[in-house]
Amino acid sequence: MKVNSFSLLFGFLVTLLVTEAIEKGDIISQHNFDGSAEQTYWSASLGPLVQLVTTDRGNQALRIERNQPNSASTWATVSLPAFTLSGSQIRIRALVKAVNISIPPNSWNGIKVMLHTQGPSGDNYPQQNLPQGTFDWRSVDYVASIPSDARQATLRLGLEAVTGMVWFDDLLITVYRKPRPPPPPPPTGLPYKGHNLTRLRGAMIGINLKETDFRDFGSWNANHVRWQLIWNGFPHSPADNGDIPAYEAWLESALQHLDSMLPVCRELGLHILVDLHTPPGGRNDEKECNLFKEKRFQDTFLSLWEKIARRYKNESIIWGYDLVNEPVEGIVPDDIMEWRELAIATIQRIRAIDSEHAIILEGAPWGGPGALADLEPVPFDKIVYSFHMYEPSTFTHQNVHDNVTPISYPGVIDGKTWDKSQLRLNMKRVLDWQRAYNVHIYVGEFSAIRWAPGNSAYEYLRDVIDIFEENEWDWAYHAFREWPGWSVEHTGDKYNTQHAPIPTDRQILLMDWFKKNQN
């Protein structure tokens, strides 16, 4: 079904969209800003700072300007049919030109071609960042997810917290991926976990930990580590350069380190999840995995998982294989496998070698609760599904990449009250999805930055762990002896990089839960 540029101007086409199934390529909204119909559509947004003007190309475009350097924004908006699009991905394309755009105060400010979705689980703001300064017509082209519980979806065009002038033209929004099909009747019996313990409770670990580090962690009574195979950082790494021989050499050295620590992990009962944190090809400037851009990276990916499966198929302390950490596809060329297709191909390769170890699968993009809730499970048994919990990220990641006023939990964050009830509501979509498919859930990462004000980090961690435990989910804290910002062995003072002289309340919280572990 196709919907043209008048979809939001004339009600009968909106009704048609709501009542018919959507397919990839369907046009949701299209605006070239020419003619009387466009003038009528945008009339509510027009004013001194928002105008339809004739461009240097001879056609009309939407021009927005701001002269006052404050935190306010100037917008023009397009409403999208959230209920119909829920659980889908949409592709947003436009042409943009700018003059004298000032330096944005934060990386997410500036020129906006931004989707804003709202729903019970929270708000989301996917966008493609654009440069400051002056530039001629250039394209914006990105894929964004509509959460399965979305109640409103709005595209925002404009300027946020910057001055200057920007033009928008040839706006096109289409369906990129339709929602997953309704689940079949769930299988009966207990879901597969890949272990016979009551729970896996542990942490993701830093690279190159020594035997003493594992013994320290074992003394906390943890029974699990998520072993990240990461090449000098995240999300960007030397893998971004695309040098496959160099990548394979790094991976072998990382696996040799894992091999060297297997005896102590066996002794301590630390069940290992092998996590491919850095995939072949790394990530591009938009932080999308180049794995979904070039076939050579997918070929390397398939072969490396065969190698890992051969290496560890008889190793009992290995719990499983986490195929990719936080996959992000972006726009996938026609001759390249999308994430679910690649996962299926990879699982087939692994299962031809290793039929026993658990395979852990995250949703795309970024492995969050919404990404998992929108994922169609793969047609294999012995699969565990995973998500990472950093919501609301405005709180959990405060002053990691920016400089903002401290944000407390519980409290009002991004205009919504976040407390234990809201966290439970946020993760309800995962619980509903789990019940629909009768699968086991593993929380592969969760955290709150240690310098969150007051006792906020402790309270957030306490509440999310309580919810994980209510739902009988395995979990791994992010992270043990990795970057100090996430460390429970450090105080809340951002500038103090030394271990706390006595255990912090966050460390005691983890240790109290670890006391319940079986090893």
N, C-alpha and C positions, 0 to 999 in steps of 0.2 A: 504494500500500500504506500502511495506517495502523497505527501502533503506539501503544498507549495508555499510561497512567501506570504500568502494571505491567511495562513493557518491560524494566526492569532488575531486577525482582524475580523474574520467572519466566523460566527459561532458554529455553523453547521460542520465546518471542517474540523474544529476542535472536537466536537462530539464524535465524528467519524474516527478520529485518532483514538479516542478513549475506548471505543467499542470494538475495534479491530485489533488483531494481533500485529505486532510490529516485526519487521524483518530487517536484516542488515541492508543498509543503503537507503532506507526510508528517509525522506526529508522531513525533519521536525519543524524547522524554521529556516527561512531564506530571505535575505534583505540585500538589495543592491542600492537602496536609498534614492532611487530615481522615480519620478512620477507622482501623481496626486495621491495614489493609495499609500505610498510611503510617507508622504507629508501628513496624511491623516493618521497613520499608525503612530508616528513619533511625536505628534502634536503635544501630547501630555508631558513629554520629556523636554520639549524645546523651551528655550529661554535665552537670557543674555549670554550664558556660558555654554549652552548646548544648541547647536544649529545644524540644519542641513544646508550645505554650501556647495558651490561648483568648484571642482578641483582643477589642477593643472592638466588633468587628463581629459577634461571636458565633460565629465559626468558629475553626479552629486555624491557626496559622502557625508557622514556624520562627523561634525567637528566639536570637540570639547576642549575648553581651556580653563585654566585656573591661574589666578594671579596672587593669591594670598598663601604664603607658606605656613600652613597650619595642618593639624591632623585630620581635618575634614576631607570629604570626598565629593566629587562631582560625577554623577552616574547617569547613564541611560540604561534601561533594563528591558529584557525580553523574558516573559514568563513561559515556562515549559510545563507540559503535562506530566507532573511528577508521578502520579499513580500509574499511568500507562508505562512510563519509562523505568519504574522501580526495578532494580536488579539488573538493569542493562548497562551498557557502556555507550557513550555518544562521542562523536567526533566533531570538534569545533574548529572551524576554519574562518579566517578573516584576513584582510589586508590592513596594515597599519602603517601610518606615517607620523613622524613626530618632529617638533621643533622646540629646542631649549627646555627639555625636560630636566628638572633639577635632580640633584642626588637624593635618592629616597632615604629616609631615616632607618628603614629596615629592609631586608632583602625582599620581603613579600610586598612592599609598597611600590608605587609607581604606576605605570600604564597597566590598565586592567582589561583583560578579556577573560573574565573569571566566572566560573560556575559556583553558585551558592546553593547548597541543598540543606534542607531542614527536616528533621524527623525526631521521633522519641529518643533515638540513640545519640543525637547530637547534630551539630552543624559541620559541614565540610566545605572547603574552599579551594578546589583544584583549579590550577591556572598554569599558564606558561609565562615565565618571567621574560620581560622585555627590557632592552637597555635604556639608559638615560641619554641625555644629550639630543642631538639632531640626527635623524636618519630618513632616507627616502622609503618609498613603499616596500614593505617586506611582509612575508606571510607569517601568520600564526596558525599552527596546525597541531592539535593535540587531542588525546583521548581522555575522557573523564568518566568516572563511575557514578551512577545514580544509585544510592543505597537502597536496599530492598524495603526499608521502612520509610523512605522519603515521602514527605507530605507536601513539600514545596520545592521547586527547582527554578532558579532564576539565573539568567546570564547577565552579568554586569559589564558594561563597557564604560570606561572612564579613566579618571586620574585619582589616585589616592595618596594623600600626604605629600604631594609634589606640585610644583608649578610648571607651566609650559602649555603647549598646544598639541593635540593629537587628533588625527583623522582615522575613521574606520570605514571600510568599504567591503563589499562582497562577502557579507556574513552568511555562512552556511553551516547548519547544524543537522547532522544525520545520525541514524542508528549505526553504531559500529559493531556491537555485539548484542544480540537479543538476550533476554533473561534465560537462565537455566530452566529446563523443563520441570514441571511439578514432580516431586519425588514419588517413586513407586511405594507400595506398602513396605515398611521396613522389615528387614530380616528379624527373626526371633532369636532369643538367647542373649548372652552377655556379649558386648562388643569386644573385639580383639584389642589387647593392650600391648602385646609383645613382651610382657614380663609377668611374673606371678607375685609381685609385691602389692601391698595395699596402695602405695602411691610412690611415684618418683618425685622427690623433692630435692632440688639442687640449684645449680647456677651455671650460666655460661661462663667460660673462663678466658682469661687473657692468654695471649700466645707465649710460647716458650716458658711456661711455668716449670719449675724444678720439682724434684721429689719432695723437698721440704714444703713447698706450697701445697701439694696434694695431701701431704700428711696433716698440715694445718687445717685444710678444708675437711678432711676426714675426721679430724678431732671434733668438728662441729656436728658430726653424725649425719652429714649429707650422704645421699646414696646415688647421686646423679651429677654428671657434668655434660654440658653441651659444648663439644669440642669444635670451636670455630676454626676452619681452614681459611685464614684471612691473610691477604698479602699487603702488609704495610698500610692498612687503613680502610675506612669505609665512609661514604659509598665509593669514593674514587681510590684507585690503586694503580700500581704499574701495569696491571692487566689491561687497563684502558688503552695501552699502546698497541694491542693486538698482536703481540709477538708470542705465538703459540709455543715455540721451543723454550723460550724464557719462562712462560707460564708453567709448562710441564716440569721444568727443572725446579721451579719454586715449589710446586705441588709435591714432588717427590721428597724434597727436603722437609716439608711440613709433615708428611706422612711418616717419615723416619723418626721425627720427634714424637709423634703419637705412638709409634711402635715402642720407643724407648721407655715410655711411661705406662705401658700396658701392665707390666708386672705389679707396680705399686697400686694401680687402679683396681686390679684383681684382688690384691690383698685387702684394700680398704672397702671393697664392695661399691665402687663408684661406677655405675653403669653409664656407658659412654654413648652419646649421640654424635655421629660424625656429621658435621654441618658444613656444607660447601658455602662459605660466606662470600668468597670471591669466585665467581664463575668465569669461564673462558671469555675473553673479550672485555671483561670489566663493564664499565658503564659510560654512557655518553654524557654530554653537557647537561642534558635534561635528567640525568640519573637513571635513565632507562638502560636495561641490560642489553649490551650489544649481542648477547646470545640470541636475541630476537630480531637482529638486523642482518646477520651474515651466516650462511650455511656452514662455513668452516668452523665457526664457534660451536654450533650445534653438533657437528661431527665430533669435535674434541670432547664436548660434554658427554656424549654417549659413550665414547671409548674410555673416558676417565672413570665413569661409574662402573664400567665393566672391570677396570683395573682395581678399584676400591673393593668391589664385591669379591673378586678373587682373593684379594689380600686378607679380608676379614671374615670370610664365610664360615670359618670354623672357630672364630673368636667369641667366646661366650660373654665376655664383659662388654662387648659392643651391643648396645640395645638396638640401634638402627641407623638409618641413613636419611638425613635431611637434605633433599635433593638440591634446593637453592634457597638461600636466605633472602627473604623479602623480594621476590621477583617483580620486576616492572617491565611490561611489554612495550608500551607506547604503540605506535602504528607499525604493524608487522607486515613486511612485504608478502606478496601472494605465494612465493615459493619457499617461505620459511614457516616452520611449525609455531603455532601459538602455544602458550604455556601448557594448557591441558593436553594438547596433542604431544608435545615434547615429553611431558611427564609420563604419558602412556607408553611412548616409545622407550623411554629410559627404564621404566619398571619392567617392561618385557625383557630388556637386555639384562637387567639385574637378576630377574627371576630365572633366567636360563642358567645362571651360575649359582645363585644363593636363593634358596626357596624359603628360608627361615627368618632372617632378620626383618624387623619392622622397617617399613618405608614411611617416612614422614613427609607430608605434603602441606605446603602453605598456599594461600590464595594470592592472586595478583589483582591490583598492585599493592605492594608494600606489606602484605601479610597481616593486615589488621583484622579486627572482628568483622567488619563489613565485607572485606575481600573473601573471607572464608564463607560467610553466609551466602555469598553470591556464586560460590564455586559449585560446579556439578561434580560429584564424586567420580573417581575413576573406577573402571570395571574390574577391580582386583580385590582379593582379600589380603589380610595382613597389612592394611594401611592404617596409619594413625594420622589424624588431621590436626594442624597446628595453627595458632594465631599468636600475634604479639600484642601486648596491651600497654599502650602509651596514651590512652585517651582520658582526658583532653590533653593533647600534646602542648597546648599553650601553657599548661601547668607543669607537666612532666619534664619538658625541655626548656623551661624558662631560663633565659640568660646563658644558654649554651651557644647560640649563634647570634644573639642580639643583646640589647641592653634595655630591659623593660622594668617597670615598677614591679616589685615582688608580688607574686600571686599566691594566695593561700588556698589550701584545701582543708576541710570543706568550705565552700563559698561560691560566689557568683563568678563564673569563668565564661568569657565570650557570651555574656548575656543570659546564661543558663545556670541554675543552681546545681552544682555538682557535689553530691554526697554519696553515701553508700547505696542509697536507693537508686540514684541516677546511674551509678556504675553497674548496678545489677540490671537496670533497664538497658544500658548500653550493651551488655554482654548477653542479654536474653536472646538476641538474634542468633548467637552462636549456640546457645542451649536448645533453642527451637530447631535449628538445623541439625544438631547432633541427634536429637530425638527422632527427627524425620528420617534419618538414614541409619540410626542405630550404630554409630561409630564412636570411637574414643577420641578425646580431645587432649592435646598437649599444649600448654602455654609456653612457647619456646623462649620468650623474652617478656619482661615487664620491669618497670623501674620508675623512680622519680628522682630528679636531680637532687643531690644531697644538700644544696644550699637553698632549697625551697624554704620560705620563711617559717620561723617557729618550729612546731612539731609536724608541719604539713607532710613532709616526705614519709615519716613514720605512719601517720594516719592513713595516707593513701595506700601504702604498702599493706598495712593491716587490713584495710577494707577489701582490696582486690584479692588478697590471699584467702580471706574468709569466703569470698564468693567462689574462688577456684575450689576450695575444699567442700563447700556446699554441693558443688556439681561433680565432685570426684574427678577433677582434672589433674593430670600430672603437670608439674611446673618447674621452670628454671629461672631464677632471678638473673637480671642483667646488671652487674656482672661481678665476678670474683677476680680481683687483682688484674683488672684490665685498665681502663681509663679511670683516674681518680674521681671524676665527677659522679660516677655511679657507685662508688665504693661505700659499703656499709662499715668499713674499717676506718673511715675518715669522718671528721666532725662536719657540721654544717657551715663552717667557715670556708668560703670558696677559695681563699688565698692560702689556706693552710694545707700543704701537700703531704704532711706527715701523718702516719697512723695515729689514731686517737689513743691516749694513754690507757683508757679503759674501754670495754666494748660499748658501742653506741646503742641507742634504743633500737635502731634498725637492725644491727647485727644480732642483738638479743632476740628480736622478733623472729628472724630466720632460724636462729639456733633453737628457739622454743618449738618451732614447727619441725625442725630436723630431729628433735628428740623422739618424735612419733615414728620415725623411719624404721623400716626393716632393711637390712643389708644382705 
